[in-house]
Amino acid sequence: MLATLDLDATFDRVQAADAEVVQEPVRQPYGVRDCAFRDPAGNLIRIRELRSDID
C-alpha cells in the first residue's frame, strides 16, 4: 500500500506509464479513497489518498 496527497494526479501519472489499471480512484465504503494497479510481475499495488478528514 502506497499513499499520496493527490490521488488523481498520481493515478494519471502511473496510468500514462502503461501500468495495468485494476481499479480507478474510488471512495471505499469504509472512507478511504484509493486505486489499484498491477505491476509487470503481477503484484497488486494499491495507492490511497492521504486526507486529514479521514486519517
PAKE-937781 format. One record per atom (N, C-alpha, C): residue number from 1; residue in three letters; atom name; x, y, z. Coordinates in Angstrom, 1 decimal, always signed. Each point is the difference from the previous one (the first is absolute). Example, Ala and Ser with C-alpha at 12.3 -4.5 7.8 and 13.67 -1.06 7.14 Angstrom:
<recs>
<rec paro="1" lumti="Ala" torlo="N" X="+13.2" Y="-5.7" Z="+7.8"/>
<rec paro="1" lumti="Ala" torlo="CA" X="-0.9" Y="+1.2" Z="+0.0"/>
<rec paro="1" lumti="Ala" torlo="C" X="+0.9" Y="+1.2" Z="+0.0"/>
<rec paro="2" lumti="Ser" torlo="N" X="-0.4" Y="+1.1" Z="-0.7"/>
<rec paro="2" lumti="Ser" torlo="CA" X="+0.9" Y="+1.1" Z="+0.0"/>
<rec paro="2" lumti="Ser" torlo="C" X="-0.8" Y="+1.1" Z="+0.8"/>
</recs>
This chain:
<recs>
<rec paro="1" lumti="Met" torlo="N" X="+0.9" Y="-1.2" Z="+0.0"/>
<rec paro="1" lumti="Met" torlo="CA" X="-0.9" Y="+1.2" Z="+0.0"/>
<rec paro="1" lumti="Met" torlo="C" X="+0.9" Y="+1.2" Z="+0.0"/>
<rec paro="2" lumti="Leu" torlo="N" X="-0.3" Y="+0.9" Z="-0.9"/>
<rec paro="2" lumti="Leu" torlo="CA" X="+0.7" Y="+1.3" Z="-0.1"/>
<rec paro="2" lumti="Leu" torlo="C" X="-1.0" Y="+1.1" Z="+0.3"/>
<rec paro="3" lumti="Ala" torlo="N" X="+0.5" Y="+1.2" Z="+0.2"/>
<rec paro="3" lumti="Ala" torlo="CA" X="-0.9" Y="+1.1" Z="+0.3"/>
<rec paro="3" lumti="Ala" torlo="C" X="+0.5" Y="+1.3" Z="-0.7"/>
<rec paro="4" lumti="Thr" torlo="N" X="-0.9" Y="+0.9" Z="-0.3"/>
<rec paro="4" lumti="Thr" torlo="CA" X="+0.3" Y="+1.2" Z="-0.7"/>
<rec paro="4" lumti="Thr" torlo="C" X="-1.0" Y="+1.1" Z="+0.5"/>
<rec paro="5" lumti="Leu" torlo="N" X="+0.4" Y="+1.2" Z="-0.2"/>
<rec paro="5" lumti="Leu" torlo="CA" X="-0.9" Y="+1.1" Z="+0.3"/>
<rec paro="5" lumti="Leu" torlo="C" X="-0.9" Y="+0.3" Z="-1.1"/>
<rec paro="6" lumti="Asp" torlo="N" X="+0.3" Y="-0.3" Z="-1.2"/>
<rec paro="6" lumti="Asp" torlo="CA" X="-0.8" Y="+0.3" Z="-1.2"/>
<rec paro="6" lumti="Asp" torlo="C" X="-0.2" Y="-1.3" Z="-0.8"/>
<rec paro="7" lumti="Leu" torlo="N" X="-1.0" Y="-0.8" Z="+0.3"/>
<rec paro="7" lumti="Leu" torlo="CA" X="-0.3" Y="-1.3" Z="-0.6"/>
<rec paro="7" lumti="Leu" torlo="C" X="-0.2" Y="+0.2" Z="-1.5"/>
<rec paro="8" lumti="Asp" torlo="N" X="-0.8" Y="+1.0" Z="-0.4"/>
<rec paro="8" lumti="Asp" torlo="CA" X="-0.3" Y="+0.1" Z="-1.4"/>
<rec paro="8" lumti="Asp" torlo="C" X="+1.2" Y="+0.2" Z="-0.9"/>
<rec paro="9" lumti="Ala" torlo="N" X="+0.9" Y="+0.9" Z="+0.5"/>
<rec paro="9" lumti="Ala" torlo="CA" X="+1.2" Y="+0.3" Z="-0.7"/>
<rec paro="9" lumti="Ala" torlo="C" X="+1.0" Y="-1.2" Z="-0.1"/>
<rec paro="10" lumti="Thr" torlo="N" X="+0.1" Y="-0.7" Z="+1.2"/>
<rec paro="10" lumti="Thr" torlo="CA" X="+0.8" Y="-1.3" Z="+0.0"/>
<rec paro="10" lumti="Thr" torlo="C" X="-0.6" Y="-1.0" Z="-0.9"/>
<rec paro="11" lumti="Phe" torlo="N" X="-1.3" Y="-0.2" Z="+0.1"/>
<rec paro="11" lumti="Phe" torlo="CA" X="-0.7" Y="-1.0" Z="-0.9"/>
<rec paro="11" lumti="Phe" torlo="C" X="+0.3" Y="+0.3" Z="-1.5"/>
<rec paro="12" lumti="Asp" torlo="N" X="-0.1" Y="+1.3" Z="-0.4"/>
<rec paro="12" lumti="Asp" torlo="CA" X="+0.2" Y="+0.4" Z="-1.4"/>
<rec paro="12" lumti="Asp" torlo="C" X="+1.5" Y="-0.3" Z="-0.4"/>
<rec paro="13" lumti="Arg" torlo="N" X="+0.9" Y="+0.3" Z="+0.9"/>
<rec paro="13" lumti="Arg" torlo="CA" X="+1.4" Y="-0.2" Z="-0.3"/>
<rec paro="13" lumti="Arg" torlo="C" X="+0.4" Y="-1.5" Z="-0.1"/>
<rec paro="14" lumti="Val" torlo="N" X="-0.6" Y="-0.9" Z="+0.9"/>
<rec paro="14" lumti="Val" torlo="CA" X="+0.3" Y="-1.4" Z="-0.1"/>
<rec paro="14" lumti="Val" torlo="C" X="-0.7" Y="-0.6" Z="-1.2"/>
<rec paro="15" lumti="Gln" torlo="N" X="-1.2" Y="+0.4" Z="-0.3"/>
<rec paro="15" lumti="Gln" torlo="CA" X="-0.7" Y="-0.5" Z="-1.2"/>
<rec paro="15" lumti="Gln" torlo="C" X="+0.7" Y="+0.4" Z="-1.3"/>
<rec paro="16" lumti="Ala" torlo="N" X="+0.5" Y="+1.2" Z="+0.0"/>
<rec paro="16" lumti="Ala" torlo="CA" X="+0.7" Y="+0.4" Z="-1.2"/>
<rec paro="16" lumti="Ala" torlo="C" X="+1.3" Y="-0.8" Z="-0.3"/>
<rec paro="17" lumti="Ala" torlo="N" X="+0.5" Y="-0.7" Z="+1.1"/>
<rec paro="17" lumti="Ala" torlo="CA" X="+1.2" Y="-0.8" Z="-0.2"/>
<rec paro="17" lumti="Ala" torlo="C" X="-0.4" Y="-1.4" Z="-0.4"/>
<rec paro="18" lumti="Asp" torlo="N" X="-1.3" Y="-0.2" Z="-0.4"/>
<rec paro="18" lumti="Asp" torlo="CA" X="-0.5" Y="-1.3" Z="-0.5"/>
<rec paro="18" lumti="Asp" torlo="C" X="-0.1" Y="-1.1" Z="+1.0"/>
<rec paro="19" lumti="Ala" torlo="N" X="-0.2" Y="+0.4" Z="+1.3"/>
<rec paro="19" lumti="Ala" torlo="CA" X="-0.3" Y="-1.0" Z="+1.0"/>
<rec paro="19" lumti="Ala" torlo="C" X="-1.4" Y="-0.5" Z="-0.2"/>
<rec paro="20" lumti="Glu" torlo="N" X="-0.2" Y="-1.3" Z="+0.4"/>
<rec paro="20" lumti="Glu" torlo="CA" X="-1.3" Y="-0.6" Z="-0.1"/>
<rec paro="20" lumti="Glu" torlo="C" X="-0.9" Y="+0.5" Z="+1.1"/>
<rec paro="21" lumti="Val" torlo="N" X="-1.0" Y="+0.7" Z="-0.4"/>
<rec paro="21" lumti="Val" torlo="CA" X="-1.0" Y="+0.5" Z="+1.0"/>
<rec paro="21" lumti="Val" torlo="C" X="-0.9" Y="-1.1" Z="+0.5"/>
<rec paro="22" lumti="Val" torlo="N" X="-0.1" Y="-0.2" Z="+1.3"/>
<rec paro="22" lumti="Val" torlo="CA" X="-0.9" Y="-1.0" Z="+0.6"/>
<rec paro="22" lumti="Val" torlo="C" X="-1.2" Y="+0.8" Z="+0.5"/>
<rec paro="23" lumti="Gln" torlo="N" X="+0.2" Y="+1.1" Z="+0.6"/>
<rec paro="23" lumti="Gln" torlo="CA" X="-1.1" Y="+0.8" Z="+0.5"/>
<rec paro="23" lumti="Gln" torlo="C" X="+0.3" Y="+1.5" Z="-0.1"/>
<rec paro="24" lumti="Glu" torlo="N" X="-0.9" Y="+0.8" Z="-0.6"/>
<rec paro="24" lumti="Glu" torlo="CA" X="+0.2" Y="+1.4" Z="-0.1"/>
<rec paro="24" lumti="Glu" torlo="C" X="-0.3" Y="+0.6" Z="+1.4"/>
<rec paro="25" lumti="Pro" torlo="N" X="+0.4" Y="+1.3" Z="+0.2"/>
<rec paro="25" lumti="Pro" torlo="CA" X="-0.2" Y="+0.6" Z="+1.3"/>
<rec paro="25" lumti="Pro" torlo="C" X="-1.5" Y="-0.1" Z="+0.4"/>
<rec paro="26" lumti="Val" torlo="N" X="-0.2" Y="-0.4" Z="+1.3"/>
<rec paro="26" lumti="Val" torlo="CA" X="-1.4" Y="-0.2" Z="+0.5"/>
<rec paro="26" lumti="Val" torlo="C" X="+0.0" Y="+0.2" Z="+1.5"/>
<rec paro="27" lumti="Arg" torlo="N" X="-1.0" Y="+0.5" Z="+0.6"/>
<rec paro="27" lumti="Arg" torlo="CA" X="-0.2" Y="+0.1" Z="+1.4"/>
<rec paro="27" lumti="Arg" torlo="C" X="-0.6" Y="-1.3" Z="+0.5"/>
<rec paro="28" lumti="Gln" torlo="N" X="+0.7" Y="-0.7" Z="+0.8"/>
<rec paro="28" lumti="Gln" torlo="CA" X="-0.4" Y="-1.3" Z="+0.6"/>
<rec paro="28" lumti="Gln" torlo="C" X="-1.1" Y="+0.2" Z="+1.0"/>
<rec paro="29" lumti="Pro" torlo="N" X="-0.8" Y="-1.0" Z="+0.3"/>
<rec paro="29" lumti="Pro" torlo="CA" X="-1.1" Y="+0.2" Z="+1.0"/>
<rec paro="29" lumti="Pro" torlo="C" X="+0.5" Y="+0.3" Z="+1.4"/>
<rec paro="30" lumti="Tyr" torlo="N" X="+1.3" Y="-0.4" Z="+0.3"/>
<rec paro="30" lumti="Tyr" torlo="CA" X="+0.6" Y="+0.3" Z="+1.3"/>
<rec paro="30" lumti="Tyr" torlo="C" X="+0.7" Y="+1.3" Z="+0.0"/>
<rec paro="31" lumti="Gly" torlo="N" X="-0.1" Y="+0.9" Z="-1.0"/>
<rec paro="31" lumti="Gly" torlo="CA" X="+0.5" Y="+1.3" Z="+0.0"/>
<rec paro="31" lumti="Gly" torlo="C" X="+1.3" Y="+0.3" Z="-0.7"/>
<rec paro="32" lumti="Val" torlo="N" X="+0.8" Y="-0.9" Z="-0.3"/>
<rec paro="32" lumti="Val" torlo="CA" X="+1.2" Y="+0.2" Z="-0.7"/>
<rec paro="32" lumti="Val" torlo="C" X="-0.2" Y="+0.1" Z="-1.5"/>
<rec paro="33" lumti="Arg" torlo="N" X="+0.7" Y="+1.0" Z="-0.6"/>
<rec paro="33" lumti="Arg" torlo="CA" X="-0.1" Y="+0.1" Z="-1.5"/>
<rec paro="33" lumti="Arg" torlo="C" X="+1.3" Y="-0.6" Z="-0.5"/>
<rec paro="34" lumti="Asp" torlo="N" X="-0.1" Y="-0.9" Z="-1.0"/>
<rec paro="34" lumti="Asp" torlo="CA" X="+1.2" Y="-0.7" Z="-0.5"/>
<rec paro="34" lumti="Asp" torlo="C" X="-0.2" Y="-0.5" Z="-1.4"/>
<rec paro="35" lumti="Cys" torlo="N" X="+1.1" Y="-0.5" Z="-0.6"/>
<rec paro="35" lumti="Cys" torlo="CA" X="+0.0" Y="-0.6" Z="-1.3"/>
<rec paro="35" lumti="Cys" torlo="C" X="+0.9" Y="-1.2" Z="+0.1"/>
<rec paro="36" lumti="Ala" torlo="N" X="+0.0" Y="-0.8" Z="-1.1"/>
<rec paro="36" lumti="Ala" torlo="CA" X="+0.9" Y="-1.2" Z="+0.0"/>
<rec paro="36" lumti="Ala" torlo="C" X="+0.6" Y="-0.2" Z="-1.5"/>
<rec paro="37" lumti="Phe" torlo="N" X="+1.2" Y="-0.5" Z="+0.0"/>
<rec paro="37" lumti="Phe" torlo="CA" X="+0.7" Y="-0.3" Z="-1.2"/>
<rec paro="37" lumti="Phe" torlo="C" X="+0.6" Y="-1.4" Z="+0.2"/>
<rec paro="38" lumti="Arg" torlo="N" X="+0.4" Y="-0.6" Z="-1.2"/>
<rec paro="38" lumti="Arg" torlo="CA" X="+0.8" Y="-1.3" Z="+0.1"/>
<rec paro="38" lumti="Arg" torlo="C" X="+1.3" Y="+0.3" Z="-0.7"/>
<rec paro="39" lumti="Asp" torlo="N" X="+1.1" Y="-0.3" Z="+0.7"/>
<rec paro="39" lumti="Asp" torlo="CA" X="+1.3" Y="+0.2" Z="-0.5"/>
<rec paro="39" lumti="Asp" torlo="C" X="+0.4" Y="-1.1" Z="-1.0"/>
<rec paro="40" lumti="Pro" torlo="N" X="+1.1" Y="+0.2" Z="-0.7"/>
<rec paro="40" lumti="Pro" torlo="CA" X="+0.4" Y="-1.0" Z="-1.1"/>
<rec paro="40" lumti="Pro" torlo="C" X="+0.2" Y="-1.4" Z="+0.6"/>
<rec paro="41" lumti="Ala" torlo="N" X="+0.3" Y="-0.2" Z="+1.3"/>
<rec paro="41" lumti="Ala" torlo="CA" X="+0.2" Y="-1.3" Z="+0.6"/>
<rec paro="41" lumti="Ala" torlo="C" X="-1.4" Y="-0.6" Z="+0.5"/>
<rec paro="42" lumti="Gly" torlo="N" X="-1.1" Y="+0.8" Z="-0.2"/>
<rec paro="42" lumti="Gly" torlo="CA" X="-1.3" Y="-0.5" Z="+0.4"/>
<rec paro="42" lumti="Gly" torlo="C" X="-0.4" Y="+0.4" Z="+1.4"/>
<rec paro="43" lumti="Asn" torlo="N" X="+0.8" Y="+0.8" Z="+0.7"/>
<rec paro="43" lumti="Asn" torlo="CA" X="-0.3" Y="+0.4" Z="+1.4"/>
<rec paro="43" lumti="Asn" torlo="C" X="-1.1" Y="+1.1" Z="+0.0"/>
<rec paro="44" lumti="Leu" torlo="N" X="-0.9" Y="-0.1" Z="+0.9"/>
<rec paro="44" lumti="Leu" torlo="CA" X="-1.0" Y="+1.1" Z="+0.1"/>
<rec paro="44" lumti="Leu" torlo="C" X="+0.6" Y="+1.1" Z="+0.8"/>
<rec paro="45" lumti="Ile" torlo="N" X="-0.1" Y="+1.2" Z="-0.5"/>
<rec paro="45" lumti="Ile" torlo="CA" X="+0.5" Y="+1.2" Z="+0.7"/>
<rec paro="45" lumti="Ile" torlo="C" X="-1.3" Y="+0.9" Z="+0.2"/>
<rec paro="46" lumti="Arg" torlo="N" X="-0.2" Y="+0.4" Z="+1.3"/>
<rec paro="46" lumti="Arg" torlo="CA" X="-1.1" Y="+0.9" Z="+0.3"/>
<rec paro="46" lumti="Arg" torlo="C" X="+0.6" Y="+1.3" Z="+0.5"/>
<rec paro="47" lumti="Ile" torlo="N" X="-0.7" Y="+1.1" Z="-0.5"/>
<rec paro="47" lumti="Ile" torlo="CA" X="+0.5" Y="+1.3" Z="+0.4"/>
<rec paro="47" lumti="Ile" torlo="C" X="-1.2" Y="+0.7" Z="+0.7"/>
<rec paro="48" lumti="Arg" torlo="N" X="+0.1" Y="+0.5" Z="+1.2"/>
<rec paro="48" lumti="Arg" torlo="CA" X="-1.0" Y="+0.7" Z="+0.7"/>
<rec paro="48" lumti="Arg" torlo="C" X="+0.3" Y="+1.5" Z="+0.1"/>
<rec paro="49" lumti="Glu" torlo="N" X="-1.1" Y="+0.7" Z="+0.1"/>
<rec paro="49" lumti="Glu" torlo="CA" X="+0.2" Y="+1.5" Z="+0.1"/>
<rec paro="49" lumti="Glu" torlo="C" X="+0.0" Y="+0.4" Z="+1.5"/>
<rec paro="50" lumti="Leu" torlo="N" X="+1.0" Y="+0.7" Z="+0.3"/>
<rec paro="50" lumti="Leu" torlo="CA" X="+0.1" Y="+0.5" Z="+1.4"/>
<rec paro="50" lumti="Leu" torlo="C" X="-0.9" Y="+1.2" Z="+0.1"/>
<rec paro="51" lumti="Arg" torlo="N" X="-0.9" Y="-0.1" Z="+1.0"/>
<rec paro="51" lumti="Arg" torlo="CA" X="-1.0" Y="+1.1" Z="+0.2"/>
<rec paro="51" lumti="Arg" torlo="C" X="-0.1" Y="+0.2" Z="+1.5"/>
<rec paro="52" lumti="Ser" torlo="N" X="+0.1" Y="+1.3" Z="+0.4"/>
<rec paro="52" lumti="Ser" torlo="CA" X="+0.0" Y="+0.3" Z="+1.5"/>
<rec paro="52" lumti="Ser" torlo="C" X="-1.4" Y="-0.3" Z="+0.6"/>
<rec paro="53" lumti="Asp" torlo="N" X="-1.1" Y="+0.0" Z="-0.8"/>
<rec paro="53" lumti="Asp" torlo="CA" X="-1.3" Y="-0.3" Z="+0.6"/>
<rec paro="53" lumti="Asp" torlo="C" X="-0.2" Y="-1.4" Z="+0.2"/>
<rec paro="54" lumti="Ile" torlo="N" X="+0.8" Y="-0.9" Z="-0.5"/>
<rec paro="54" lumti="Ile" torlo="CA" X="-0.2" Y="-1.5" Z="+0.3"/>
<rec paro="54" lumti="Ile" torlo="C" X="+1.2" Y="-0.6" Z="+0.6"/>
<rec paro="55" lumti="Asp" torlo="N" X="+1.2" Y="+0.7" Z="+0.1"/>
<rec paro="55" lumti="Asp" torlo="CA" X="+1.2" Y="-0.6" Z="+0.6"/>
<rec paro="55" lumti="Asp" torlo="C" X="+0.1" Y="+0.3" Z="+1.4"/>
</recs>
